[in-house]
Amino acid sequence: MPVTAADIIAAANFRHACKVYDPARRISEDDFQTLLQSAVLAPSSFGLEPWRLLVIERPALRQRIAEQAWGAGAKATECSHVVAFIAQLEPLLSPDSGLPQRIFRERQRVEGEALERRCQHFEHFAKSDFALVGHSRAFYDWACKQSYIAMANMLSTAAWLGIDSTPIEGFDLESMNAHLAREVPYNPEHYKLAVMVCFGYRLNEPRPKTRRTLEEAVQRVV
Ligand SMILES: Cc1cc2nc3c(=O)[nH]c(=O)nc-3n(C[C@H](O)[C@H](O)[C@H](O)COP(=O)(O)O)c2cc1C
């Protein structure tokens, strides 16, 4: 069935940062798989997909997130699913680490001279164009950008499925990351928390959207 412009705008309006979830409603496994697929299908710079997606099911950890992340609060225990993106760090992403080359070769199946060229492009990009190498925060932020694209795909997909969502950045990054790294666990030298998201079903209708007009937001360059 073709999608109309009205459908697209309706889904964009349906999506809002849900504040209170209905604790009685759970997302079906099929719908949740679709959300996960939409994250994995997101674009990423050089196709490196420099993040992992944690599905936080452990009740004690969700409780801790509710207590520690002021932007989550009760949402973390009352929503259906909580996910967290952890972004790769410089020791994994550096052109010298061997991982980008392995991804180009094994996952993207690039071979021979094309592989050589791709590696050189990435090295130039990381060392010069975006000046990431030697700046661990810049590498982390770059990996976070890729995580946020995947998160945005999930938020839009959720809206299409009639599922509500809340992106969560409201936490002390260092202490939340330290806690997750210990509990999950993951190597904090290789990964750092980027952003979390709650998914589920709203209890209340949201306030009407407040946004700039298109004229305010968009500049045509002719
Ligand atoms: C990266 C990001 C982080 C956010 N963090 C939080 C958060 O911690 N808690 C929260 O309730 N809303 C959070 N929000 C929701 C925004 O406040 C919300 O998207 C914005 O006010 C626009 O409202 P709308 O999404 O309902 O249209 C976040 C949004 C984004 C994109």
The ligand as an SDF file (V2000), in Angstrom:
LIG
                    3D

 31 33  0  0  0  0  0  0  0  0999 V2000
   18.9260   13.4350   22.1380 C   0  0  0  0  0  0  0  0  0  0  0  0
   17.6880   13.7390   22.9150 C   0  0  0  0  0  0  0  0  0  0  0  0
   17.6990   13.5900   24.2910 C   0  0  0  0  0  0  0  0  0  0  0  0
   16.5360   13.7950   25.0350 C   0  0  0  0  0  0  0  0  0  0  0  0
   16.5290   13.5490   26.3880 N   0  0  0  0  0  0  0  0  0  0  0  0
   15.3540   13.5700   27.0590 C   0  0  0  0  0  0  0  0  0  0  0  0
   15.2860   13.1270   28.3990 C   0  0  0  0  0  0  0  0  0  0  0  0
   16.2750   12.7550   29.0170 O   0  0  0  0  0  0  0  0  0  0  0  0
   14.0720   13.0880   29.0120 N   0  0  0  0  0  0  0  0  0  0  0  0
   12.9310   13.4910   28.3470 C   0  0  0  0  0  0  0  0  0  0  0  0
   11.8500   13.4220   28.9510 O   0  0  0  0  0  0  0  0  0  0  0  0
   12.9680   13.9380   27.0750 N   0  0  0  0  0  0  0  0  0  0  0  0
   14.1470   13.9710   26.4110 C   0  0  0  0  0  0  0  0  0  0  0  0
   14.2040   14.3810   25.0950 N   0  0  0  0  0  0  0  0  0  0  0  0
   12.9670   14.8370   24.4500 C   0  0  0  0  0  0  0  0  0  0  0  0
   12.9970   16.3060   24.0130 C   0  0  0  0  0  0  0  0  0  0  0  0
   12.8730   17.1480   25.1330 O   0  0  0  0  0  0  0  0  0  0  0  0
   11.8610   16.4780   23.0190 C   0  0  0  0  0  0  0  0  0  0  0  0
   12.1280   15.6860   21.8940 O   0  0  0  0  0  0  0  0  0  0  0  0
   11.6870   17.9400   22.5560 C   0  0  0  0  0  0  0  0  0  0  0  0
   11.3220   18.7590   23.6330 O   0  0  0  0  0  0  0  0  0  0  0  0
   10.6260   18.0480   21.4640 C   0  0  0  0  0  0  0  0  0  0  0  0
    9.3890   17.5020   21.8890 O   0  0  0  0  0  0  0  0  0  0  0  0
    8.6860   16.2670   21.1460 P   0  0  0  0  0  0  0  0  0  0  0  0
    9.7460   15.2110   20.9560 O   0  0  0  0  0  0  0  0  0  0  0  0
    7.6160   15.8170   22.1150 O   0  0  0  0  0  0  0  0  0  0  0  0
    8.1440   16.7470   19.8550 O   0  0  0  0  0  0  0  0  0  0  0  0
   15.3500   14.2230   24.3720 C   0  0  0  0  0  0  0  0  0  0  0  0
   15.3740   14.3800   22.9760 C   0  0  0  0  0  0  0  0  0  0  0  0
   16.5090   14.1140   22.2650 C   0  0  0  0  0  0  0  0  0  0  0  0
   16.4760   14.2130   20.7620 C   0  0  0  0  0  0  0  0  0  0  0  0
  1  2  1  0
  2  3  1  0
  2 30  2  0
  3  4  2  0
  4  5  1  0
  4 28  1  0
  5  6  2  0
  6  7  1  0
  6 13  1  0
  7  8  2  0
  7  9  1  0
  9 10  1  0
 10 11  2  0
 10 12  1  0
 12 13  2  0
 13 14  1  0
 14 15  1  0
 14 28  1  0
 15 16  1  0
 16 17  1  0
 16 18  1  0
 18 19  1  0
 18 20  1  0
 20 21  1  0
 20 22  1  0
 22 23  1  0
 23 24  1  0
 24 25  2  0
 24 26  1  0
 24 27  1  0
 28 29  2  0
 29 30  1  0
 30 31  1  0
M  END
$$$$
